[in-house]
Amino acid sequence: MVPTLRHGDALLVRRGARVRTGDVVVARFRSRPDLLVVKRVVRPERDGWWIEGDNEFVQDDSRSYGVADVIGRAVFRYYPSPGRLR
């Protein structure tokens, strides 16, 4: 999700929140249920959501794995203090 999110950023996520095009969400791909991702919603699909990352050169999103099930919508990003990251 670079440049929107960077390594070490923390998100407050609201589970089950209403999702609209352009929202940043936490989701799982049906074809990769073990993979939890943070991506941007592009459009609703018949059986889920089409999601993509903000970095067009990295295609570990719906372009590779198909539709996703959204778990929650990111409502706030914050930067934890460096001493608390472990």
CYANA upper distance limits for C-alpha pairs under 8 A (distance plus 0.5 A):
  1 MET  CA      5 LEU  CA      5.78
  1 MET  CA      6 ARG  CA      7.63
  1 MET  CA     38 VAL  CA      7.79
  1 MET  CA     39 LYS  CA      7.06
  1 MET  CA     53 GLY  CA      5.65
  1 MET  CA     54 ASP  CA      5.46
  1 MET  CA     55 ASN  CA      6.51
  2 VAL  CA      6 ARG  CA      6.23
  2 VAL  CA     54 ASP  CA      6.81
  2 VAL  CA     55 ASN  CA      6.47
  3 PRO  CA     54 ASP  CA      7.53
  3 PRO  CA     55 ASN  CA      7.76
  4 THR  CA     54 ASP  CA      7.60
  5 LEU  CA      9 ASP  CA      6.92
  8 GLY  CA     79 TYR  CA      7.60
  8 GLY  CA     80 PRO  CA      8.04
  8 GLY  CA     85 LEU  CA      8.19
  9 ASP  CA     77 ARG  CA      7.26
  9 ASP  CA     78 TYR  CA      6.63
  9 ASP  CA     79 TYR  CA      5.75
  9 ASP  CA     80 PRO  CA      7.63
 10 ALA  CA     77 ARG  CA      6.21
 10 ALA  CA     78 TYR  CA      5.85
 10 ALA  CA     79 TYR  CA      6.54
 10 ALA  CA     80 PRO  CA      7.30
 11 LEU  CA     74 ALA  CA      6.74
 11 LEU  CA     75 VAL  CA      7.91
 11 LEU  CA     76 PHE  CA      6.22
 11 LEU  CA     77 ARG  CA      5.07
 11 LEU  CA     78 TYR  CA      6.85
 12 LEU  CA     74 ALA  CA      6.35
 12 LEU  CA     75 VAL  CA      6.32
 12 LEU  CA     76 PHE  CA      5.60
 12 LEU  CA     77 ARG  CA      6.87
 13 VAL  CA     25 VAL  CA      8.34
 13 VAL  CA     26 VAL  CA      8.12
 13 VAL  CA     72 GLY  CA      6.33
 13 VAL  CA     73 ARG  CA      5.94
 13 VAL  CA     74 ALA  CA      4.84
 13 VAL  CA     75 VAL  CA      6.26
 13 VAL  CA     76 PHE  CA      7.76
 14 ARG  CA     72 GLY  CA      5.69
 14 ARG  CA     73 ARG  CA      5.91
 14 ARG  CA     74 ALA  CA      6.87
 14 ARG  CA     75 VAL  CA      7.19
 15 ARG  CA     71 ILE  CA      6.29
 15 ARG  CA     72 GLY  CA      4.48
 15 ARG  CA     73 ARG  CA      7.10
 16 GLY  CA     71 ILE  CA      6.79
 16 GLY  CA     72 GLY  CA      5.77
 16 GLY  CA     73 ARG  CA      8.05
 17 ALA  CA     72 GLY  CA      6.37
 17 ALA  CA     73 ARG  CA      6.44
 18 ARG  CA     73 ARG  CA      8.02
 19 VAL  CA     23 ASP  CA      7.06
 19 VAL  CA     41 VAL  CA      8.44
 19 VAL  CA     73 ARG  CA      7.09
 20 ARG  CA     41 VAL  CA      7.53
 20 ARG  CA     43 ARG  CA      8.50
 21 THR  CA     40 ARG  CA      8.39
 21 THR  CA     41 VAL  CA      5.64
 21 THR  CA     42 VAL  CA      5.87
 21 THR  CA     43 ARG  CA      6.17
 21 THR  CA     44 PRO  CA      8.27
 22 GLY  CA     40 ARG  CA      6.36
 22 GLY  CA     41 VAL  CA      5.68
 22 GLY  CA     42 VAL  CA      6.63
 23 ASP  CA     40 ARG  CA      6.05
 23 ASP  CA     41 VAL  CA      5.99
 23 ASP  CA     73 ARG  CA      7.36
 23 ASP  CA     74 ALA  CA      8.01
 24 VAL  CA     38 VAL  CA      7.34
 24 VAL  CA     39 LYS  CA      6.08
 24 VAL  CA     40 ARG  CA      4.87
 24 VAL  CA     41 VAL  CA      6.88
 24 VAL  CA     73 ARG  CA      6.58
 24 VAL  CA     74 ALA  CA      6.07
 25 VAL  CA     38 VAL  CA      6.06
 25 VAL  CA     39 LYS  CA      6.09
 25 VAL  CA     40 ARG  CA      6.56
 25 VAL  CA     41 VAL  CA      7.48
 25 VAL  CA     70 VAL  CA      7.13
 25 VAL  CA     71 ILE  CA      7.89
 25 VAL  CA     72 GLY  CA      6.21
 25 VAL  CA     73 ARG  CA      4.82
 25 VAL  CA     74 ALA  CA      5.90
 26 VAL  CA     36 LEU  CA      7.44
 26 VAL  CA     37 VAL  CA      6.08
 26 VAL  CA     38 VAL  CA      5.07
 26 VAL  CA     39 LYS  CA      7.12
 26 VAL  CA     70 VAL  CA      6.57
 26 VAL  CA     71 ILE  CA      6.08
 26 VAL  CA     72 GLY  CA      5.91
 26 VAL  CA     73 ARG  CA      6.81
 26 VAL  CA     74 ALA  CA      7.66
 27 ALA  CA     36 LEU  CA      6.40
 27 ALA  CA     37 VAL  CA      5.92
 27 ALA  CA     38 VAL  CA      6.95
 27 ALA  CA     39 LYS  CA      8.02
 27 ALA  CA     68 ALA  CA      6.73
 27 ALA  CA     69 ASP  CA      6.03
 27 ALA  CA     70 VAL  CA      4.77
 27 ALA  CA     71 ILE  CA      5.62
 27 ALA  CA     72 GLY  CA      7.60
 28 ARG  CA     32 ARG  CA      7.50
 28 ARG  CA     33 PRO  CA      6.22
 28 ARG  CA     34 ASP  CA      8.10
 28 ARG  CA     35 LEU  CA      6.54
 28 ARG  CA     36 LEU  CA      5.65
 28 ARG  CA     37 VAL  CA      6.81
 28 ARG  CA     68 ALA  CA      5.98
 28 ARG  CA     69 ASP  CA      5.94
 28 ARG  CA     70 VAL  CA      7.12
 28 ARG  CA     71 ILE  CA      7.88
 29 PHE  CA     33 PRO  CA      6.14
 29 PHE  CA     35 LEU  CA      7.55
 29 PHE  CA     36 LEU  CA      8.36
 29 PHE  CA     62 SER  CA      8.35
 29 PHE  CA     65 TYR  CA      6.91
 29 PHE  CA     66 GLY  CA      7.48
 29 PHE  CA     67 VAL  CA      6.78
 29 PHE  CA     68 ALA  CA      4.76
 29 PHE  CA     69 ASP  CA      6.78
 30 ARG  CA     65 TYR  CA      8.33
 30 ARG  CA     66 GLY  CA      8.21
 30 ARG  CA     67 VAL  CA      7.50
 30 ARG  CA     68 ALA  CA      6.52
 30 ARG  CA     69 ASP  CA      7.63
 31 SER  CA     65 TYR  CA      6.58
 31 SER  CA     66 GLY  CA      7.84
 32 ARG  CA     65 TYR  CA      7.77
 38 VAL  CA     53 GLY  CA      8.29
 39 LYS  CA     51 ILE  CA      6.47
 39 LYS  CA     52 GLU  CA      6.05
 39 LYS  CA     53 GLY  CA      5.42
 39 LYS  CA     54 ASP  CA      8.01
 39 LYS  CA     61 ASP  CA      8.12
 40 ARG  CA     51 ILE  CA      5.94
 40 ARG  CA     52 GLU  CA      5.91
 40 ARG  CA     53 GLY  CA      6.35
 40 ARG  CA     54 ASP  CA      7.62
 41 VAL  CA     49 TRP  CA      7.35
 41 VAL  CA     50 TRP  CA      6.73
 41 VAL  CA     51 ILE  CA      5.02
 41 VAL  CA     52 GLU  CA      7.09
 42 VAL  CA     49 TRP  CA      8.06
 42 VAL  CA     50 TRP  CA      6.06
 42 VAL  CA     51 ILE  CA      5.79
 42 VAL  CA     52 GLU  CA      7.12
 43 ARG  CA     49 TRP  CA      6.58
 43 ARG  CA     50 TRP  CA      5.85
 43 ARG  CA     51 ILE  CA      7.74
 44 PRO  CA     48 GLY  CA      6.78
 44 PRO  CA     49 TRP  CA      5.07
 44 PRO  CA     50 TRP  CA      6.55
 45 GLU  CA     49 TRP  CA      5.64
 45 GLU  CA     50 TRP  CA      6.76
 45 GLU  CA     67 VAL  CA      7.66
 47 ASP  CA     67 VAL  CA      7.74
 48 GLY  CA     67 VAL  CA      6.02
 48 GLY  CA     68 ALA  CA      6.03
 48 GLY  CA     69 ASP  CA      6.05
 48 GLY  CA     70 VAL  CA      8.23
 49 TRP  CA     67 VAL  CA      5.79
 49 TRP  CA     68 ALA  CA      5.72
 49 TRP  CA     69 ASP  CA      6.91
 49 TRP  CA     70 VAL  CA      7.68
 50 TRP  CA     62 SER  CA      6.23
 50 TRP  CA     66 GLY  CA      7.62
 50 TRP  CA     67 VAL  CA      5.64
 50 TRP  CA     68 ALA  CA      6.93
 51 ILE  CA     61 ASP  CA      6.78
 51 ILE  CA     62 SER  CA      5.98
 51 ILE  CA     67 VAL  CA      7.77
 51 ILE  CA     68 ALA  CA      7.51
 52 GLU  CA     59 GLN  CA      8.14
 52 GLU  CA     60 ASP  CA      8.44
 52 GLU  CA     61 ASP  CA      5.62
 52 GLU  CA     62 SER  CA      6.54
 52 GLU  CA     63 ARG  CA      7.93
 53 GLY  CA     58 VAL  CA      7.90
 53 GLY  CA     59 GLN  CA      7.89
 53 GLY  CA     60 ASP  CA      8.20
 53 GLY  CA     61 ASP  CA      7.00
 59 GLN  CA     63 ARG  CA      6.78
 59 GLN  CA     64 SER  CA      6.93
 60 ASP  CA     64 SER  CA      6.41
 60 ASP  CA     65 TYR  CA      7.82
 61 ASP  CA     65 TYR  CA      6.51
 61 ASP  CA     66 GLY  CA      7.96
 62 SER  CA     66 GLY  CA      4.77
 62 SER  CA     67 VAL  CA      6.17
 62 SER  CA     68 ALA  CA      7.66
 80 PRO  CA     84 ARG  CA      7.23
 80 PRO  CA     85 LEU  CA      7.62
 81 SER  CA     85 LEU  CA      7.65
